[in-house]
């Protein structure tokens, strides 16, 4: 759906996007992550033809995008990070206007469904410019979905929303993907990306550090299984017993919980359970302690900073020599 090769955008004294290779597949939700200033918005602007790349290639819908192309954008729905709205139109009139631009025949039924789903039905005749930020964000999503686009590009789509609104938007995005749509979503709310994305790309200082599924990111960061066990009581005897088990790399404990790092790929939970029971302790819960997206994000960006620092140090040493 989206493919870039060495896509680069340079400004006078700054490289905003540096040799970016993206591969967004049809029918998936792709989470695009990065700290502020990483180049995410610049990438989206190049994708939409709002700015031209300095070099590299960009393909959308299997078609090479060149400066001045416009028709492909009619197949893309967009939700911007800061949804602007200064018109005197009502929310309903505004969406009707965009439906007309895209040639949507008889949009009223779809509009009603979306307005109701996002709790905007009762205020549909209110001025859009008077809406709160979260309400305008929902309205932007309705506008984006009305033409039934093949690709949905979302820049911070849940910014300004309360938890109920976030869940509503998440459900609509999932339904859109399940119906065959593709979603390219940039967000700083990592828990939402972790919950919804099929694959994730992490951008840092204009470069793509990694592109993988959540499971793939976990494998890259840590080859070890992690278990979280809650007991009736954690004492030195049970900790020592678990540490003696084959394949146990580390055991940390706090209060009634033990965090166990396992080097083996086998399911060791039955063996750990027997070991704890034999030590005279009662297991209250035992579950996989999976690496979060936030932990993966911090790990990859930190690793990159260390690598850049090491490279800069090496250059400095060479200059001194």
Backbone as numpy.savetxt, mean C-alpha at the origin, in Angstrom:
# Nx Ny Nz CAx CAy CAz Cx Cy Cz
-0.67 -4.14 -16.76 -1.50 -2.93 -16.76 -0.63 -1.67 -16.76
0.40 -1.67 -15.91 1.39 -0.58 -15.89 2.77 -1.21 -15.90
3.60 -0.76 -16.81 4.99 -1.24 -16.82 5.90 -0.05 -17.12
6.90 0.13 -16.29 7.90 1.17 -16.54 9.27 0.52 -16.62
10.12 1.11 -17.44 11.50 0.65 -17.54 12.41 1.86 -17.45
13.20 1.89 -16.38 14.17 2.95 -16.13 13.53 4.34 -16.21
12.30 4.42 -15.75 11.57 5.69 -15.78 12.24 6.68 -14.83
12.56 7.86 -15.34 13.33 8.84 -14.58 12.74 10.23 -14.79
12.70 10.99 -13.70 12.31 12.40 -13.79 13.34 13.22 -13.03
14.03 14.10 -13.79 15.05 14.97 -13.21 14.54 16.40 -13.20
14.90 17.10 -12.14 14.74 18.54 -12.08 16.14 19.15 -12.06
16.23 20.45 -11.95 17.53 21.12 -12.09 18.60 20.51 -11.20
18.30 20.41 -9.91 19.32 19.90 -8.97 18.84 18.69 -8.19
17.88 17.97 -8.78 17.26 16.89 -8.01 16.72 15.82 -8.96
16.94 14.56 -8.60 16.33 13.44 -9.34 15.18 12.92 -8.48
13.95 13.19 -8.92 12.77 12.82 -8.14 12.45 11.34 -8.27
12.59 10.80 -9.49 12.36 9.38 -9.75 13.56 8.89 -10.55
14.15 7.79 -10.10 15.45 7.36 -10.63 15.38 5.93 -11.14
15.33 5.77 -12.46 15.41 4.44 -13.11 14.40 3.47 -12.52
13.14 3.86 -12.52 12.07 3.09 -11.88 11.56 1.99 -12.80
11.56 0.75 -12.30 11.00 -0.40 -13.02 9.81 -0.93 -12.23
8.61 -0.63 -12.71 7.38 -1.09 -12.07 6.70 -2.13 -12.93
5.98 -3.05 -12.30 5.20 -4.06 -13.02 3.89 -4.27 -12.27
2.85 -3.53 -12.67 1.54 -3.63 -12.05 0.67 -4.53 -12.92
0.20 -5.64 -12.36 -0.50 -6.66 -13.13 -2.00 -6.39 -13.18
-2.60 -6.83 -14.23 -4.04 -6.66 -14.41 -4.80 -7.40 -13.29
-5.78 -6.73 -12.71 -6.64 -7.36 -11.73 -6.09 -7.44 -10.33
-5.06 -6.65 -10.01 -4.50 -6.67 -8.66 -4.60 -5.30 -8.01
-4.47 -5.29 -6.69 -4.29 -4.05 -5.94 -2.81 -3.93 -5.64
-2.20 -2.87 -6.17 -0.77 -2.67 -6.01 -0.55 -1.50 -5.05
0.10 -1.77 -3.92 0.38 -0.73 -2.94 1.73 -0.09 -3.21
1.73 1.23 -3.36 2.93 1.99 -3.71 3.32 2.82 -2.49
4.42 2.45 -1.83 4.79 3.04 -0.56 6.11 3.80 -0.65
6.25 4.75 0.26 7.51 5.47 0.36 7.35 6.64 1.31
8.43 7.07 1.95 8.35 8.24 2.83 8.07 9.50 2.01
7.73 10.58 2.71 7.53 11.86 2.02 8.77 12.23 1.21
8.54 12.67 -0.03 9.65 13.04 -0.89 10.30 11.88 -1.62
9.71 10.69 -1.52 10.31 9.51 -2.16 10.12 9.51 -3.68
9.11 10.25 -4.17 8.86 10.27 -5.62 7.55 9.64 -6.02
6.68 9.33 -5.05 5.42 8.65 -5.36 4.49 9.53 -6.21
4.30 10.77 -5.78 3.39 11.66 -6.52 3.95 11.99 -7.89
5.25 12.17 -8.00 5.88 12.41 -9.30 5.63 11.23 -10.23
5.73 10.02 -9.70 5.46 8.82 -10.51 4.02 8.83 -11.00
3.08 9.14 -10.11 1.67 9.17 -10.49 1.43 10.24 -11.55
2.05 11.40 -11.41 1.88 12.46 -12.41 2.42 12.04 -13.77
3.52 11.30 -13.80 4.02 10.79 -15.08 3.06 9.75 -15.65
2.53 8.90 -14.78 1.58 7.88 -15.21 0.35 8.52 -15.87
-0.09 9.65 -15.34 -1.29 10.32 -15.85 -0.97 11.32 -16.96
0.29 11.44 -17.33 0.64 12.35 -18.41 0.66 13.81 -18.00
0.69 14.09 -16.69 0.69 15.47 -16.21 2.09 16.09 -16.29
3.12 15.27 -16.19 4.49 15.70 -16.43 5.17 14.65 -17.29
6.18 15.07 -18.03 6.88 14.16 -18.93 8.10 13.56 -18.24
8.38 12.29 -18.49 9.61 11.70 -17.96 10.83 12.35 -18.61
11.92 12.39 -17.87 13.18 12.85 -18.45 13.80 11.76 -19.32
13.57 10.50 -18.93 14.05 9.36 -19.72 13.30 8.11 -19.26
13.53 7.01 -19.98 12.84 5.76 -19.66 11.52 5.64 -20.40
10.83 4.52 -20.18 9.58 4.25 -20.88 8.46 3.95 -19.89
7.23 4.22 -20.36 6.02 3.98 -19.57 4.98 3.36 -20.49
4.50 2.17 -20.12 3.42 1.50 -20.85 2.21 1.39 -19.93
1.03 1.74 -20.44 -0.22 1.59 -19.73 -1.20 0.89 -20.65
-1.91 -0.12 -20.15 -2.82 -0.94 -20.96 -2.09 -1.58 -22.14
-0.78 -1.84 -21.95 0.01 -2.46 -23.02 0.40 -1.52 -24.13
0.23 -0.22 -23.92 0.51 0.78 -24.95 1.60 1.73 -24.48
2.58 1.99 -25.34 3.65 2.92 -24.98 3.09 4.35 -24.92
3.28 5.01 -23.77 2.75 6.35 -23.57 3.82 7.37 -23.97
3.43 8.29 -24.84 4.31 9.34 -25.30 3.68 10.70 -25.01
4.48 11.77 -24.99 3.94 13.10 -24.68 2.78 13.48 -25.60
1.74 14.04 -25.00 0.59 14.50 -25.77 -0.52 13.49 -25.89
-0.29 12.24 -25.49 -1.35 11.24 -25.56 -2.42 11.56 -24.50
-3.68 11.36 -24.86 -4.77 11.70 -23.95 -5.80 10.59 -23.80
-6.09 9.89 -24.89 -7.22 8.95 -24.89 -7.12 7.90 -23.79
-5.90 7.43 -23.49 -5.75 6.36 -22.49 -6.23 6.81 -21.12
-6.17 8.11 -20.83 -6.56 8.60 -19.51 -8.07 8.49 -19.27
-8.83 8.36 -20.33 -10.28 8.20 -20.16 -10.63 6.83 -19.58
-9.67 5.92 -19.55 -9.89 4.59 -18.99 -9.34 4.48 -17.57
-8.93 5.64 -16.99 -8.34 5.66 -15.65 -9.21 6.53 -14.74
-9.55 5.99 -13.56 -10.21 6.78 -12.53 -9.17 7.23 -11.51
-9.26 8.49 -11.08 -8.23 9.07 -10.23 -8.85 9.68 -8.98
-8.24 9.40 -7.83 -8.56 10.09 -6.58 -7.27 10.73 -6.09
-7.26 12.08 -6.03 -6.06 12.81 -5.62 -5.97 12.88 -4.09
-4.76 13.16 -3.62 -4.56 13.24 -2.17 -5.36 14.39 -1.56
-5.37 15.53 -2.24 -6.12 16.70 -1.76 -7.25 16.97 -2.76
-8.44 16.41 -2.55 -9.52 16.58 -3.52 -10.00 18.02 -3.57
-9.69 18.78 -4.66 -10.11 20.17 -4.73 -11.58 20.28 -5.13
-12.24 21.25 -4.60 -13.63 21.45 -5.01 -14.04 22.89 -4.68
-14.07 23.73 -5.71 -14.42 25.14 -5.51 -15.67 25.54 -6.28
-16.30 24.57 -6.97 -17.46 24.92 -7.79 -18.69 25.17 -6.92
-19.71 25.76 -7.54 -20.97 26.00 -6.85 -21.97 24.87 -7.10
-21.49 23.78 -7.67 -22.38 22.65 -7.96 -22.62 21.83 -6.71
-23.75 21.17 -6.66 -24.00 20.20 -5.59 -23.20 18.94 -5.88
-23.07 18.10 -4.87 -22.34 16.85 -5.05 -22.96 16.01 -6.18
-24.28 15.95 -6.20 -24.97 15.16 -7.22 -24.73 15.74 -8.61
-24.84 17.08 -8.74 -24.63 17.74 -10.04 -23.21 17.54 -10.52
-22.27 17.58 -9.59 -20.86 17.43 -9.97 -20.60 16.06 -10.57
-21.12 15.01 -9.91 -20.91 13.66 -10.44 -21.64 13.49 -11.77
-22.84 14.05 -11.90 -23.57 14.02 -13.17 -22.76 14.67 -14.28
-22.12 15.78 -13.96 -21.30 16.49 -14.95 -20.16 15.61 -15.44
-19.46 14.95 -14.52 -18.35 14.09 -14.91 -18.86 12.86 -15.68
-20.01 12.35 -15.29 -20.59 11.23 -16.04 -20.86 11.64 -17.48
-21.34 12.88 -17.68 -21.58 13.37 -19.03 -20.30 13.51 -19.83
-19.23 14.01 -19.18 -17.94 14.14 -19.87 -17.46 12.80 -20.39
-17.67 11.75 -19.59 -17.21 10.41 -19.97 -18.25 9.65 -20.79
-19.36 10.28 -21.10 -20.36 9.64 -21.94 -21.07 8.49 -21.28
-21.24 8.56 -19.96 -21.93 7.49 -19.24 -23.44 7.66 -19.44
-24.07 6.63 -20.00 -25.52 6.68 -20.25 -26.29 6.29 -18.99
-27.27 7.11 -18.63 -28.15 6.84 -17.49 -27.36 6.44 -16.23
-26.60 7.39 -15.69 -25.74 7.07 -14.53 -26.47 7.08 -13.19
-27.74 7.49 -13.16 -28.42 7.75 -11.88 -28.42 6.54 -10.94
-28.68 5.35 -11.48 -28.76 4.16 -10.62 -27.41 3.87 -9.96
-26.33 3.96 -10.75 -25.00 3.73 -10.19 -24.64 4.81 -9.19
-25.00 6.04 -9.51 -24.73 7.14 -8.59 -25.44 6.93 -7.26
-26.71 6.55 -7.32 -27.44 6.33 -6.08 -26.79 5.23 -5.25
-26.38 4.14 -5.91 -25.75 3.04 -5.18 -24.48 3.52 -4.47
-23.65 4.30 -5.17 -22.38 4.75 -4.60 -22.60 5.81 -3.51
-23.52 6.73 -3.75 -23.81 7.73 -2.72 -24.31 7.08 -1.44
-25.16 6.08 -1.59 -25.66 5.38 -0.41 -24.56 4.58 0.27
-23.71 3.91 -0.51 -22.65 3.08 0.07 -21.69 3.92 0.91
-21.48 5.18 0.50 -20.52 6.03 1.19 -21.18 7.06 2.10
-22.46 6.83 2.41 -23.20 7.69 3.35 -23.26 9.15 2.92
-23.37 9.38 1.61 -23.52 10.74 1.10 -24.90 10.98 0.49
-25.79 10.01 0.58 -27.09 10.12 -0.07 -27.90 11.29 0.50
-27.91 11.43 1.79 -28.74 12.47 2.41 -28.19 13.87 2.19
-26.93 13.99 1.77 -26.34 15.32 1.54 -26.00 15.53 0.07
-26.57 14.72 -0.79 -26.20 14.76 -2.21 -26.50 16.10 -2.87
-27.46 16.84 -2.33 -27.81 18.13 -2.93 -27.11 19.29 -2.24
-26.24 18.99 -1.29 -25.44 20.03 -0.66 -24.28 20.44 -1.55
-23.77 21.65 -1.36 -22.65 22.14 -2.16 -21.40 21.32 -1.84
-20.77 20.82 -2.88 -19.58 19.98 -2.68 -18.47 20.76 -1.98
-18.38 22.04 -2.26 -17.29 22.83 -1.67 -17.46 23.00 -0.15
-18.67 22.75 0.35 -18.92 22.86 1.78 -18.70 21.54 2.51
-18.39 20.49 1.78 -18.16 19.18 2.38 -16.87 19.20 3.20
-16.82 18.34 4.20 -15.57 18.14 4.93 -14.55 17.45 4.02
-13.30 17.41 4.45 -12.25 16.78 3.63 -12.56 15.31 3.38
-13.00 14.62 4.43 -13.32 13.21 4.26 -14.48 13.00 3.30
-15.51 13.86 3.37 -16.66 13.75 2.46 -16.23 14.03 1.02
-15.35 15.02 0.83 -14.86 15.30 -0.52 -14.03 14.14 -1.05
-13.32 13.46 -0.16 -12.54 12.29 -0.57 -13.48 11.20 -1.07
-14.57 10.96 -0.36 -15.57 9.98 -0.81 -16.17 10.39 -2.15
-16.47 11.69 -2.29 -17.05 12.18 -3.55 -16.08 11.97 -4.72
-14.80 12.17 -4.46 -13.79 11.93 -5.50 -13.79 10.47 -5.94
-13.97 9.56 -4.98 -14.01 8.15 -5.33 -15.24 7.83 -6.17
-16.38 8.43 -5.84 -17.59 8.23 -6.64 -17.36 8.71 -8.07
-16.79 9.90 -8.21 -16.50 10.44 -9.54 -15.58 9.51 -10.32
-14.59 8.96 -9.62 -13.63 8.09 -10.30 -14.27 6.78 -10.76
-15.24 6.28 -10.01 -15.83 4.97 -10.31 -16.97 5.05 -11.32
-17.60 6.20 -11.48 -18.77 6.32 -12.34 -18.52 5.85 -13.79
-17.37 6.18 -14.40 -17.15 5.74 -15.79 -16.75 4.28 -15.93
-16.70 3.54 -14.80 -16.24 2.14 -14.78 -14.87 2.00 -15.43
-13.87 2.66 -14.85 -12.52 2.65 -15.44 -11.88 1.27 -15.33
-10.90 1.03 -16.18 -10.14 -0.22 -16.11 -9.04 -0.15 -15.06
-8.61 1.06 -14.76 -7.52 1.27 -13.79 -7.94 2.39 -12.84
-7.72 2.15 -11.55 -8.03 3.13 -10.52 -6.71 3.55 -9.88
-6.40 4.85 -9.96 -5.17 5.39 -9.36 -5.58 6.21 -8.16
-5.14 5.80 -6.98 -5.57 6.41 -5.73 -4.37 6.93 -4.96
-4.36 8.24 -4.71 -3.29 8.87 -3.94 -3.85 9.24 -2.57
-3.48 8.49 -1.55 -3.98 8.68 -0.18 -5.51 8.69 -0.15
-6.16 7.61 -0.58 -7.62 7.62 -0.73 -8.40 7.67 0.57
-7.79 7.31 1.69 -8.53 7.31 2.96 -8.08 8.44 3.87
-7.31 9.37 3.32 -6.87 10.51 4.12 -8.07 11.35 4.53
-8.16 11.66 5.81 -9.26 12.48 6.31 -10.51 11.71 6.67
-10.49 10.39 6.52 -11.67 9.58 6.81 -11.60 9.00 8.22
-12.78 8.83 8.85 -12.84 8.14 10.13 -12.81 6.63 9.88
-12.66 5.81 10.93 -12.56 4.35 10.72 -13.72 3.76 9.93
-14.94 4.26 10.15 -16.08 3.75 9.40 -15.94 4.09 7.92
-15.53 5.31 7.62 -15.33 5.69 6.22 -14.21 4.92 5.56
-13.14 4.66 6.31 -12.03 3.87 5.78 -12.51 2.48 5.38
-13.33 1.86 6.25 -13.85 0.53 5.93 -14.74 0.57 4.69
-15.58 1.59 4.55 -16.44 1.71 3.38 -15.62 1.81 2.10
-14.60 2.66 2.12 -13.75 2.83 0.94 -13.00 1.54 0.63
-12.48 0.88 1.66 -11.77 -0.37 1.46 -12.66 -1.42 0.79
-13.91 -1.52 1.25 -14.83 -2.50 0.68 -15.14 -2.20 -0.78
-15.30 -0.91 -1.13 -15.55 -0.55 -2.52 -14.35 -0.89 -3.41
-13.15 -0.63 -2.89 -11.94 -0.94 -3.66 -11.82 -2.44 -3.87
-12.11 -3.23 -2.84 -12.06 -4.69 -2.98 -13.08 -5.18 -4.00
-14.28 -4.61 -3.98 -15.32 -5.01 -4.94 -14.91 -4.65 -6.36
-14.31 -3.49 -6.52 -13.83 -3.07 -7.84 -12.78 -4.04 -8.37
-11.83 -4.43 -7.51 -10.81 -5.40 -7.92 -11.44 -6.75 -8.24
-12.37 -7.20 -7.41 -13.01 -8.50 -7.62 -13.79 -8.53 -8.93
-14.23 -7.37 -9.39 -14.97 -7.29 -10.66 -14.03 -7.19 -11.86
-12.72 -7.25 -11.62 -11.76 -7.25 -12.72 -10.94 -5.99 -12.85
-11.17 -5.00 -11.99 -10.41 -3.76 -12.08 -9.02 -3.89 -11.48
-8.16 -2.94 -11.83 -6.80 -2.88 -11.30 -6.67 -1.60 -10.49
-6.00 -1.69 -9.34 -5.87 -0.54 -8.44 -4.40 -0.27 -8.16
-4.01 0.98 -8.37 -2.67 1.46 -8.02 -2.86 2.47 -6.91
-2.43 2.13 -5.70 -2.79 2.92 -4.53 -1.54 3.36 -3.76
-1.41 4.66 -3.58 -0.32 5.22 -2.79 -0.89 5.70 -1.47
-0.29 5.26 -0.36 -0.81 5.65 0.94 0.29 5.56 1.98
0.17 6.44 3.01 1.10 6.35 4.13 0.48 5.55 5.27
-0.80 5.13 5.13 -1.45 4.31 6.16 -1.12 2.86 5.87
-0.03 2.39 6.44 0.52 1.09 6.07 -0.43 -0.04 6.42
-1.21 0.11 7.48 -2.13 -0.96 7.86 -3.16 -1.20 6.77
-3.58 -0.15 6.08 -4.55 -0.30 4.99 -3.93 -1.00 3.79
-2.70 -0.62 3.45 -2.01 -1.28 2.35 -1.80 -2.76 2.66
-1.39 -3.04 3.90 -1.17 -4.43 4.30 -2.45 -5.24 4.20
-3.56 -4.61 4.52 -4.85 -5.29 4.54 -5.40 -5.55 3.13
-5.08 -4.65 2.18 -5.76 -4.71 0.88 -4.87 -5.11 -0.29
-3.58 -4.79 -0.24 -2.74 -4.93 -1.43 -2.36 -6.38 -1.71
-2.38 -6.73 -3.00 -1.89 -8.04 -3.44 -0.37 -8.04 -3.53
0.17 -6.93 -4.02 1.63 -6.77 -4.07 1.98 -5.34 -3.69
3.23 -5.15 -3.31 3.67 -3.88 -2.74 5.01 -3.49 -3.35
5.14 -2.20 -3.68 6.41 -1.64 -4.09 6.82 -0.57 -3.10
8.08 -0.60 -2.67 8.59 0.39 -1.71 9.59 1.29 -2.41
9.28 2.58 -2.45 10.11 3.58 -3.11 10.86 4.38 -2.06
12.14 4.66 -2.33 12.94 5.45 -1.40 13.93 6.27 -2.19
13.87 7.61 -2.00 14.74 8.53 -2.71 14.71 8.28 -4.22
13.50 8.05 -4.72 13.30 7.90 -6.16 13.57 6.53 -6.72
14.08 5.62 -5.89 14.43 4.28 -6.36 13.49 3.23 -5.77
13.16 2.23 -6.57 12.33 1.13 -6.08 13.23 0.14 -5.35
13.01 0.00 -4.04 13.84 -0.90 -3.24 13.42 -2.35 -3.39
12.11 -2.58 -3.46 11.61 -3.95 -3.52 10.19 -3.92 -4.08
9.79 -5.00 -4.73 8.44 -5.17 -5.27 8.06 -6.63 -5.06
7.05 -6.87 -4.20 6.73 -8.25 -3.85 5.38 -8.29 -3.14
4.89 -9.52 -2.92 3.71 -9.71 -2.07 4.12 -9.53 -0.62
3.12 -9.43 0.28 3.42 -9.29 1.70 4.18 -10.50 2.20
3.76 -11.69 1.75 4.47 -12.90 2.15 5.91 -12.88 1.65
6.10 -12.38 0.43 7.45 -12.28 -0.12 8.31 -11.30 0.65
7.72 -10.17 1.06 8.47 -9.21 1.86 8.91 -9.82 3.17
8.00 -10.59 3.79 8.36 -11.23 5.07 9.53 -12.20 4.87
9.50 -12.96 3.77 10.59 -13.91 3.53 11.91 -13.18 3.30
11.85 -12.03 2.61 13.07 -11.29 2.34 13.69 -10.72 3.62
12.83 -10.27 4.53 13.32 -9.64 5.76 13.78 -10.68 6.77
13.03 -11.75 6.89 13.36 -12.75 7.92 13.04 -14.14 7.41
14.00 -15.02 7.49 13.80 -16.41 7.11 13.21 -17.23 8.26
13.02 -16.60 9.39 12.58 -17.33 10.57 11.08 -17.18 10.80
10.47 -18.28 11.22 9.11 -18.21 11.75 9.16 -17.50 13.10
8.07 -16.84 13.43 7.97 -16.22 14.75 6.64 -16.64 15.37
6.70 -17.09 16.60 5.51 -17.52 17.33 5.31 -16.63 18.55
4.07 -16.32 18.82 3.71 -15.58 20.02 2.87 -16.48 20.89
3.36 -16.79 22.09 2.69 -17.73 22.99 2.35 -17.02 24.29
1.10 -17.14 24.72 0.69 -16.60 26.02 0.42 -17.77 26.97
1.01 -17.70 28.16 0.90 -18.78 29.14 0.23 -18.27 30.42
-0.16 -19.22 31.26 -0.68 -18.82 32.57 0.42 -18.17 33.41
1.67 -18.63 33.18 2.81 -18.07 33.89 4.07 -18.39 33.09
4.93 -17.42 32.92 6.22 -17.64 32.27 7.31 -17.59 33.34
8.00 -18.71 33.50 9.11 -18.74 34.46 10.38 -19.20 33.76
11.49 -19.19 34.48 12.78 -19.55 33.89 12.79 -20.97 33.37
12.07 -21.86 34.04 12.10 -23.27 33.64 11.48 -23.48 32.27
10.33 -22.87 32.01 9.69 -23.07 30.71 10.47 -22.39 29.60
11.06 -21.22 29.88 11.89 -20.53 28.88 13.09 -21.40 28.51
13.74 -21.96 29.53 14.91 -22.81 29.28 14.51 -24.05 28.50
13.36 -24.64 28.82 12.90 -25.84 28.12 12.66 -25.56 26.64
12.03 -24.44 26.32 11.77 -24.09 24.92 13.07 -23.82 24.19
14.01 -23.15 24.84 15.29 -22.84 24.20 16.08 -24.09 23.85
15.88 -25.17 24.61 16.60 -26.42 24.34 16.03 -27.18 23.15
14.83 -26.83 22.71 14.21 -27.53 21.60 15.01 -27.32 20.30
15.15 -28.35 19.47 15.88 -28.20 18.19 15.20 -27.16 17.30
16.04 -26.36 16.64 15.52 -25.39 15.67 15.06 -24.08 16.25
15.16 -23.92 17.57 14.74 -22.67 18.21 15.93 -21.70 18.19
15.75 -20.55 17.53 16.83 -19.58 17.40 16.89 -18.61 18.56
15.73 -18.25 19.10 15.72 -17.26 20.16 14.38 -17.32 20.89
14.41 -16.99 22.18 13.19 -16.89 22.98 13.27 -15.61 23.79
12.28 -14.74 23.61 12.16 -13.53 24.40 10.86 -13.61 25.20
10.85 -13.08 26.40 9.62 -13.16 27.20 9.39 -11.86 27.95
8.12 -11.54 28.09 7.70 -10.36 28.84 6.33 -10.64 29.41
6.21 -10.51 30.72 4.94 -10.83 31.37 4.59 -12.29 31.15
3.40 -12.53 30.60 2.96 -13.91 30.35 3.16 -14.33 28.89
3.90 -13.54 28.12 4.09 -13.85 26.71 5.52 -14.24 26.39
5.65 -15.20 25.47 6.95 -15.58 24.92 6.92 -15.37 23.41
7.97 -14.75 22.88 8.16 -14.63 21.43 9.29 -15.57 21.04
8.95 -16.51 20.15 9.88 -17.58 19.81 10.26 -17.46 18.34
11.55 -17.35 18.05 12.06 -17.34 16.68 12.51 -18.74 16.32
12.00 -19.24 15.18 12.22 -20.62 14.77 12.99 -20.65 13.45
14.08 -21.39 13.39 14.89 -21.46 12.16 14.33 -22.46 11.16
13.55 -23.43 11.62 13.03 -24.48 10.75 11.81 -23.98 9.98
11.61 -24.51 8.75 10.41 -24.21 7.97 9.24 -25.11 8.36
9.51 -26.13 9.17 8.45 -27.06 9.59 7.52 -26.38 10.60
6.31 -26.92 10.71 5.36 -26.43 11.70 5.76 -27.00 13.05
6.35 -26.16 13.89 6.88 -26.62 15.17 5.88 -26.43 16.30
4.69 -25.91 16.00 3.74 -25.60 17.07 3.35 -26.82 17.91
3.10 -28.00 17.32 2.78 -29.15 18.17 3.91 -29.51 19.13
5.15 -29.43 18.63 6.30 -29.77 19.47 6.48 -28.75 20.59
6.30 -27.46 20.26 6.41 -26.41 21.27 5.32 -26.58 22.33
4.14 -26.93 21.88 3.02 -27.13 22.82 3.33 -28.25 23.80
3.86 -29.37 23.29 4.19 -30.50 24.18 5.28 -30.12 25.16
6.27 -29.36 24.67 7.38 -28.92 25.52 6.86 -28.05 26.67
5.99 -27.11 26.36 5.47 -26.21 27.39 4.60 -26.96 28.39
3.78 -27.87 27.87 2.92 -28.66 28.76 3.75 -29.53 29.69
4.82 -30.11 29.14 5.71 -30.95 29.97 6.41 -30.14 31.05
6.58 -28.84 30.80 7.22 -27.98 31.79 6.22 -27.51 32.85
4.97 -28.00 32.73 3.98 -27.71 33.76 3.23 -26.40 33.57
3.27 -25.85 32.37 2.61 -24.57 32.14 1.39 -24.77 31.22
0.42 -23.85 31.32 -0.82 -23.90 30.54 -0.76 -22.86 29.42
-1.00 -23.31 28.19 -1.00 -22.40 27.03 -2.38 -21.74 26.92
-2.40 -20.41 26.94 -3.64 -19.66 26.76 -3.89 -19.32 25.29
-2.82 -19.07 24.55 -2.93 -18.83 23.10 -1.58 -19.07 22.46
-1.60 -19.48 21.19 -0.38 -19.70 20.42 -0.68 -19.33 18.97
0.05 -18.37 18.45 -0.21 -17.92 17.09 1.07 -17.47 16.41
1.03 -17.43 15.09 2.16 -16.91 14.33 2.27 -15.41 14.56
3.47 -14.96 14.83 3.73 -13.54 15.05 4.35 -12.99 13.76
3.48 -12.62 12.81 3.96 -12.26 11.48 4.53 -10.85 11.44
5.55 -10.69 10.63 6.14 -9.39 10.39 5.10 -8.46 9.80
4.98 -7.24 10.34 4.02 -6.28 9.81 4.64 -5.53 8.64
3.77 -4.89 7.85 4.26 -4.08 6.74 5.10 -2.92 7.25
4.72 -2.38 8.39 5.51 -1.28 8.96 6.93 -1.74 9.27
7.07 -2.94 9.86 8.41 -3.46 10.14 9.20 -3.69 8.86
8.53 -4.26 7.84 9.20 -4.49 6.55 9.63 -3.17 5.93
8.74 -2.19 5.96 9.02 -0.87 5.38 10.24 -0.24 6.04
10.24 -0.24 7.37 11.37 0.34 8.11 12.65 -0.40 7.80
12.57 -1.73 7.73 13.77 -2.54 7.46 14.36 -2.21 6.10
13.53 -2.20 5.05 14.04 -1.95 3.71 14.59 -0.54 3.56
13.89 0.46 4.09 14.39 1.83 3.96 15.65 2.03 4.79
15.71 1.43 5.98 16.91 1.54 6.81 18.10 0.87 6.15
17.88 -0.30 5.56 18.95 -0.99 4.86 19.49 -0.13 3.72
18.59 0.54 3.01 19.01 1.38 1.89 19.82 2.58 2.38
19.37 3.19 3.49 20.12 4.32 4.04 21.52 3.88 4.45
21.61 2.71 5.08 22.93 2.21 5.48 23.83 1.96 4.26
23.22 1.39 3.20 24.00 1.12 1.99 24.49 2.41 1.36
23.63 3.43 1.30 24.02 4.72 0.73 25.11 5.37 1.58
24.96 5.25 2.90 25.96 5.83 3.80 27.32 5.15 3.61
27.28 3.82 3.48 28.53 3.08 3.27 29.18 3.48 1.96
28.35 3.64 0.92 28.88 4.04 -0.38 29.50 5.44 -0.31
28.82 6.36 0.39 29.35 7.72 0.52 30.67 7.71 1.30
30.75 6.87 2.33 31.98 6.77 3.11 33.12 6.24 2.25
32.82 5.24 1.42 33.84 4.66 0.54 34.36 5.70 -0.45
33.43 6.52 -0.98 33.85 7.59 -1.93 34.74 8.59 -1.23
34.38 8.97 0.01 35.15 9.93 0.77 36.56 9.41 1.06
36.65 8.12 1.39 37.96 7.52 1.65 38.82 7.51 0.39
38.20 7.19 -0.75 38.93 7.20 -2.02 39.46 8.58 -2.32
38.66 9.62 -2.05 39.11 10.98 -2.31 40.28 11.36 -1.44
40.25 10.93 -0.17 41.36 11.23 0.73 42.64 10.57 0.28
42.49 9.37 -0.31 43.69 8.67 -0.80 44.27 9.37 -2.02
